[in-house]
Amino acid sequence: MNKILSSLTAAALISFSATASAEAPLRIGVDVPTAPMEYRLPSGELTGFDIDLGNALCERIARECEWVVQEWSGIIPGLLARKYDAIMSSMTINDARRETVLFSAPYIKPYSAWFGASNLDVETINPETLAGKIIGVQRGTLQDSYVTDTFSDVAKVSRYSTTSDMIMDMKTGRVELIFLDHPAGVATLLDGNDEYRVVGELVNEPEKYFGEGFGVAFRQRDGELAEQFNAALSELKADGTYDEIYRKYFPSDSAS
């Protein structure tokens, strides 16, 4: 009898463990640099396009989201170390990252842009106009790779751990231009402020640097989870939820 009870107890514990595991929060790693993609409200609450879209995706796959804040330079190592189950933090899909992580389908492809003071004596971006300039980028980003490969032989490249530090140095005059995601630059430098402007044209090519758009990153073994996110993203686009979230953060743009 004791053996039967022990077996039943063990089976019950296994069943309970499996149920608890299935209902466990889905941990998503995120850097929290600037609006509108992912940022904190004064209350400390996380918000932004990635946060709202990520929560909607989790809801569609019947999982609770738990956001884990991680500085960008350690965000992929954190995923591989199982600190979280996915990354949703404006991460560009490209071949170099595909060697390490598995991506969802792209969920947005924003432009990058150059920002400078309104009185900056630069109108177009090329090696001649940037000669001798100090350019700020966030370390380890696609913008860092692009600027380093294209302009570091003529300009000084200053790298920052966070976007907020880079923008602070922009405002104090330590850098003359910064190159970052266009929506983030607009939200932090241009909204209600005529001291700064976009310099030159918006950039999202070549694909070698700018990839196919932003994707959710998973460990390579988690293909089933990636497919669940892809199916949920398709549903959100089909029923208008994606457009609703998009217009909240990019009211002057078209989601298409």
C-alpha positions as CSV (number, residue, x, y, z in Angstrom):
1,M,0.0,0.0,0.0
2,N,2.8,2.4,0.9
3,K,4.4,1.8,-2.5
4,I,1.1,2.5,-4.2
5,L,0.7,5.7,-2.2
6,S,4.2,6.7,-2.9
7,S,3.7,6.2,-6.6
8,L,0.5,8.2,-6.6
9,T,2.2,11.0,-4.7
10,A,5.1,11.0,-7.1
11,A,2.7,11.1,-10.1
12,A,0.8,14.0,-8.5
13,L,4.0,15.9,-7.9
14,I,5.1,15.4,-11.5
15,S,1.7,16.5,-12.7
16,F,1.8,19.6,-10.5
17,S,5.3,20.4,-11.5
18,A,4.4,20.2,-15.2
19,T,1.3,22.4,-14.7
20,A,3.3,25.0,-12.7
21,S,6.0,25.0,-15.4
22,A,3.4,25.5,-18.2
23,E,2.0,28.5,-16.2
24,A,5.3,30.0,-15.3
25,P,5.8,33.6,-16.4
26,L,7.7,34.0,-19.7
27,R,10.8,36.1,-18.9
28,I,11.7,38.6,-21.5
29,G,15.0,40.5,-21.4
30,V,14.9,44.2,-22.3
31,D,17.2,47.2,-22.2
32,V,15.4,50.4,-21.2
33,P,17.2,53.2,-23.0
34,T,14.7,55.7,-24.4
35,A,11.2,56.3,-25.7
36,P,9.3,55.2,-27.7
37,M,10.5,51.6,-27.9
38,E,11.1,50.7,-24.3
39,Y,11.4,53.1,-21.3
40,R,10.2,53.8,-17.8
41,L,7.5,56.1,-16.7
42,P,8.2,58.4,-13.7
43,S,6.4,55.8,-11.6
44,G,9.0,53.2,-12.6
45,E,6.6,51.2,-14.7
46,L,8.0,49.8,-18.0
47,T,6.2,51.0,-21.2
48,G,6.9,51.5,-24.9
49,F,6.1,49.9,-28.2
50,D,8.1,46.7,-27.4
51,I,6.6,46.4,-24.0
52,D,3.0,46.8,-25.2
53,L,3.5,44.5,-28.2
54,G,5.3,41.9,-26.1
55,N,2.5,41.9,-23.5
56,A,0.0,41.4,-26.3
57,L,2.0,38.6,-27.8
58,C,2.2,36.9,-24.4
59,E,-1.5,37.2,-23.9
60,R,-2.1,35.5,-27.3
61,I,0.0,32.5,-26.3
62,A,-1.6,32.4,-22.8
63,R,1.6,33.2,-21.0
64,E,2.3,36.0,-18.4
65,C,5.2,38.3,-19.4
66,E,7.8,39.1,-16.8
67,W,10.2,41.8,-18.0
68,V,13.9,41.5,-16.9
69,V,15.9,44.7,-17.4
70,Q,19.4,44.0,-18.7
71,E,22.0,46.4,-20.1
72,W,22.5,46.0,-23.8
73,S,26.1,44.8,-23.8
74,G,25.1,41.7,-21.8
75,I,21.7,41.1,-23.3
76,I,22.5,38.1,-25.5
77,P,24.8,36.5,-22.9
78,G,22.0,36.8,-20.4
79,L,19.7,34.9,-22.7
80,L,22.2,32.1,-23.2
81,A,22.7,32.0,-19.4
82,R,18.9,31.5,-19.0
83,K,18.4,34.7,-17.1
84,Y,15.3,35.1,-19.3
85,D,13.6,33.1,-22.1
86,A,13.5,35.7,-24.9
87,I,14.8,39.2,-25.8
88,M,12.4,41.9,-27.0
89,S,14.5,45.1,-27.1
90,S,14.7,46.7,-30.5
91,M,17.2,44.0,-31.6
92,T,17.9,44.0,-35.3
93,I,17.9,40.7,-37.1
94,N,21.1,40.1,-38.9
95,D,23.4,37.1,-39.9
96,A,25.9,37.7,-37.2
97,R,23.3,37.4,-34.4
98,R,21.7,34.4,-36.2
99,E,24.8,32.5,-35.4
100,T,24.0,32.8,-31.7
101,V,20.2,33.2,-31.4
102,L,17.0,32.3,-33.1
103,F,14.8,35.2,-34.3
104,S,11.0,35.5,-34.7
105,A,9.7,37.1,-37.9
106,P,10.4,40.9,-38.0
107,Y,7.9,43.0,-36.1
108,I,9.1,46.4,-37.2
109,K,11.8,48.0,-39.3
110,P,12.5,51.5,-38.2
111,Y,15.0,53.9,-39.6
112,S,18.2,55.1,-37.9
113,A,19.0,58.8,-38.1
114,W,21.8,61.3,-37.5
115,F,21.0,64.0,-34.9
116,G,22.9,67.2,-34.3
117,A,22.4,70.7,-32.9
118,S,20.3,73.0,-35.1
119,N,23.3,75.2,-35.8
120,L,25.6,72.3,-36.8
121,D,27.4,73.1,-40.0
122,V,26.6,69.7,-41.6
123,E,23.7,69.1,-44.0
124,T,24.6,65.8,-45.7
125,I,26.4,62.8,-44.3
126,N,29.5,61.6,-46.0
127,P,33.2,61.1,-45.1
128,E,34.0,64.7,-46.1
129,T,31.3,66.4,-44.0
130,L,32.1,64.2,-41.0
131,A,35.9,64.7,-41.1
132,G,37.1,65.6,-37.6
133,K,33.7,65.4,-36.0
134,I,32.9,63.5,-32.8
135,I,30.2,61.0,-33.2
136,G,28.3,59.2,-30.5
137,V,26.9,55.7,-30.7
138,Q,25.6,53.1,-28.3
139,R,28.2,50.4,-27.9
140,G,27.5,47.0,-29.5
141,T,24.6,48.3,-31.6
142,L,24.1,48.1,-35.4
143,Q,24.7,51.9,-35.4
144,D,28.1,51.3,-33.7
145,S,29.1,48.8,-36.4
146,Y,27.9,51.0,-39.3
147,V,29.6,54.2,-38.0
148,T,32.8,52.3,-37.1
149,D,33.2,50.7,-40.4
150,T,32.2,53.7,-42.5
151,F,33.5,56.8,-40.7
152,S,36.0,55.9,-38.0
153,D,38.9,56.6,-40.3
154,V,37.8,60.3,-40.6
155,A,35.9,61.0,-37.4
156,K,36.2,60.2,-33.7
157,V,33.7,57.6,-32.5
158,S,32.6,57.8,-28.9
159,R,30.8,54.7,-27.6
160,Y,28.3,54.7,-24.7
161,S,26.8,51.9,-22.6
162,T,23.4,53.6,-22.6
163,T,21.5,55.8,-25.0
164,S,20.7,58.2,-22.1
165,D,24.5,58.8,-21.5
166,M,25.0,59.4,-25.2
167,I,22.2,61.9,-25.3
168,M,23.5,63.7,-22.2
169,D,26.9,64.2,-23.8
170,M,25.1,65.5,-26.9
171,K,23.3,68.1,-24.8
172,T,26.5,69.1,-23.1
173,G,28.5,69.4,-26.3
174,R,30.9,66.5,-25.8
175,V,29.8,64.9,-29.1
176,E,28.7,66.8,-32.2
177,L,26.5,64.1,-33.8
178,I,24.8,61.0,-32.6
179,F,23.5,58.1,-34.7
180,L,20.6,56.0,-33.3
181,D,17.1,54.7,-33.9
182,H,15.1,57.5,-35.5
183,P,12.0,57.1,-33.1
184,A,14.2,57.2,-30.0
185,G,16.0,60.3,-31.2
186,V,12.8,62.1,-32.1
187,A,11.3,61.3,-28.7
188,T,14.3,62.3,-26.7
189,L,15.7,65.2,-28.7
190,L,13.1,66.8,-31.0
191,D,9.7,66.6,-29.2
192,G,9.1,70.2,-28.1
193,N,12.7,71.2,-28.7
194,D,14.1,73.2,-31.6
195,E,17.7,73.0,-30.4
196,Y,18.3,69.8,-32.3
197,R,17.4,68.4,-35.7
198,V,17.8,65.3,-38.0
199,V,20.9,65.7,-40.1
200,G,20.8,64.3,-43.6
201,E,18.6,61.4,-44.7
202,L,17.1,58.6,-42.7
203,V,19.0,55.3,-43.0
204,N,18.0,51.6,-43.0
205,E,20.4,50.2,-45.6
206,P,22.6,48.4,-46.4
207,E,21.1,45.2,-44.9
208,K,24.5,44.1,-43.9
209,Y,24.3,46.5,-41.0
210,F,20.6,47.3,-40.6
211,G,19.2,43.8,-41.1
212,E,15.6,42.9,-41.8
213,G,14.0,44.7,-38.9
214,F,13.6,44.1,-35.2
215,G,12.9,40.6,-34.0
216,V,12.3,38.7,-30.8
217,A,15.4,36.6,-30.0
218,F,15.3,33.1,-28.5
219,R,17.8,30.4,-27.7
220,Q,18.3,28.4,-30.8
221,R,16.7,25.3,-29.2
222,D,13.4,27.1,-28.6
223,G,12.0,26.9,-32.1
224,E,8.5,26.0,-30.8
225,L,8.3,29.2,-28.7
226,A,9.5,31.3,-31.7
227,E,6.7,29.7,-33.8
228,Q,4.1,30.6,-31.1
229,F,5.3,34.2,-31.2
230,N,5.1,34.2,-35.0
231,A,1.6,32.9,-35.0
232,A,0.6,35.4,-32.4
233,L,2.1,38.3,-34.3
234,S,0.2,37.3,-37.4
235,E,-3.0,37.3,-35.4
236,L,-2.3,40.7,-33.9
237,K,-1.7,42.2,-37.4
238,A,-4.8,40.5,-38.8
239,D,-7.3,41.8,-36.1
240,G,-5.9,45.3,-35.9
241,T,-4.3,45.1,-32.5
242,Y,-0.8,45.6,-33.9
243,D,-1.9,48.8,-35.7
244,E,-3.5,50.1,-32.5
245,I,-0.3,49.7,-30.6
246,Y,1.8,51.1,-33.4
247,R,-0.3,54.3,-33.7
248,K,0.0,54.8,-29.9
249,Y,3.8,55.3,-30.2
250,F,4.1,56.4,-33.9
251,P,1.0,58.6,-34.4
252,S,2.4,60.3,-37.5
253,D,3.5,57.1,-39.3
254,S,1.7,54.4,-41.1
255,A,2.2,50.8,-39.7
256,S,2.4,49.6,-43.3
